[in-house]
Amino acid sequence: IMSATAAKSPIGAKGTIFLPWLAGAACPHYDDNARGGFIGMTLGTTKAELLRAAMEGICFEMREMLNALKAAGFSNFETLRVTGGAARSDLWCEMQANIYGCAVETVDAPEATALGAAMIGAVGAGVFKDLAEASEHMVHLKKRFEPTAAAMAQYDDVFSVFESCYEGLAKEAFPKVFQYQQKYH
C-alpha cells in the first residue's frame, strides 16, 4: 500500500527531502548529532510525497555509503542484490537502481538470513563443498532492475540537494537540536 501511494509522487517528491538520521548519521559522516526530518514541505505536500521522500532518503544515505567505498578504492558496483522489506517493493528496487547507478537484483527468498544459515548448514553437513557451490544451488534470482539514464540524471539532482541539506544543518542546527534533546528529554 505504501509503495503504491509513493508511486503517485514523481521522482524527487516535488522537492521534499527526507533526512534518515533517526539515530545519528553513520558512514560517511559519523555524526551522532545528525537528526532525521523532512525538508522542503509546503502546504501542498501530500502523503505520497512524504512516503517517496522517505524511500529516496534511505537510498541516498546508502548511495553515500557506496560512494565512500568507491573513494576508499573499491571498484564500482555493477550489480547489487537486495533483500528484506525494501526488496518486496518493485518501486523501491527501481529507485535503488536509478539512485545507485547499477542493476539491482532480488532473490527468491523472503528471509535472506534463514537462507544464509541453511547454506552454511548444507556446507557443514557436506551437501556442498563450499558457500559458492551452495549459492549456485540455493540462491535463485527473482527480478532484476536496470537503471535508466533519465531517472539517474534526475536522481543526481535530488541527491545534490540531499547532500546540501546535511552540509547546511551539520555545523549548527544538528548540534543545537542534540543539545536541546539532551537537556530537556
SVG drawing of the C-alpha trace seen along z (x, -y; Angstrom):
<svg xmlns="http://www.w3.org/2000/svg" viewBox="-2 -27 44 61">
<polyline fill="none" stroke="black" stroke-width="0.4" points="0.0,0.0 2.8,-2.4 4.7,-1.7 1.5,-2.2 1.0,-5.5 4.6,-6.6 4.4,-5.8 1.8,-8.6 4.7,-11.1 7.3,-12.0 11.0,-11.5 12.2,-13.9 8.9,-14.0 8.3,-17.6 11.3,-18.8 10.5,-17.1 13.7,-15.6 13.8,-13.0 16.9,-13.0 17.1,-9.4 19.4,-10.0 17.0,-8.9 19.9,-7.5 22.6,-9.8 24.5,-9.5 26.8,-6.6 29.1,-6.3 30.4,-8.6 29.5,-11.3 29.8,-9.6 27.8,-12.3 25.9,-11.4 24.3,-14.9 22.6,-14.3 18.8,-14.1 16.1,-12.9 13.4,-15.0 11.6,-16.3 12.8,-19.4 11.1,-21.2 7.5,-20.6 4.8,-23.0 1.1,-23.3 0.6,-21.2 2.9,-18.3 0.9,-15.0 1.3,-11.6 2.6,-10.3 5.5,-12.8 6.3,-12.0 6.4,-8.3 8.5,-8.7 10.9,-11.1 11.4,-8.6 12.2,-5.9 14.5,-8.1 16.3,-9.5 17.1,-6.0 18.5,-5.2 20.5,-8.5 22.1,-7.5 23.1,-4.1 24.5,-5.9 26.7,-8.0 28.0,-4.7 28.6,-3.2 30.4,-6.4 32.6,-6.2 33.5,-2.6 34.5,-3.8 36.5,-6.6 38.3,-4.1 39.4,-2.2 36.6,0.4 35.7,0.9 32.4,-0.2 29.4,1.9 27.9,3.4 25.1,5.2 23.6,5.1 21.4,7.8 18.9,6.5 16.8,8.5 14.3,7.7 11.4,5.3 12.7,3.0 13.2,5.9 9.5,6.6 8.7,3.3 9.4,3.0 9.2,-0.8 11.9,-0.8 14.1,1.6 13.7,-0.6 14.5,-3.6 17.7,-2.0 18.9,-1.0 18.5,-4.6 20.0,-6.2 23.0,-3.8 23.5,-3.8 23.7,0.0 21.5,3.1 19.6,4.2 18.5,7.8 16.2,9.5 16.4,13.2 13.5,15.7 14.0,16.0 11.9,13.8 14.2,14.3 17.8,14.0 19.2,14.7 17.4,18.0 18.7,18.9 22.3,18.0 22.0,20.2 20.7,23.0 23.6,22.6 26.1,22.7 24.4,25.8 24.4,27.5 28.1,26.9 28.7,28.1 26.7,31.3 28.7,31.9 25.9,31.4 28.0,28.7 31.8,28.3 31.7,24.5 29.4,21.5 30.0,20.7 28.5,24.1 25.7,23.8 24.9,20.4 24.8,21.8 22.2,24.3 20.2,22.4 20.1,18.7 17.6,18.1 17.2,14.6 13.7,13.3 13.9,9.9 16.5,7.6 16.0,3.8 18.2,1.8 18.8,-2.0 17.7,-4.4 19.6,-7.5 16.8,-9.9 15.9,-8.8 19.5,-8.6 20.0,-12.3 17.0,-13.4 18.1,-11.5 21.6,-13.0 19.9,-16.5 17.9,-15.4 21.0,-13.7 22.8,-17.0 20.0,-18.7 20.1,-15.8 23.8,-16.3 23.4,-20.1 20.7,-19.5 23.2,-17.6 26.0,-20.1 23.7,-23.0 22.5,-21.5 25.6,-19.7 27.6,-22.7 25.0,-24.5 21.5,-23.1 22.1,-19.4 24.3,-20.1 21.7,-22.6 18.9,-20.1 21.1,-17.4 21.9,-19.7 18.2,-20.6 17.2,-16.9 19.9,-16.1 18.9,-18.9 15.1,-18.5 14.4,-15.0"/>
</svg>
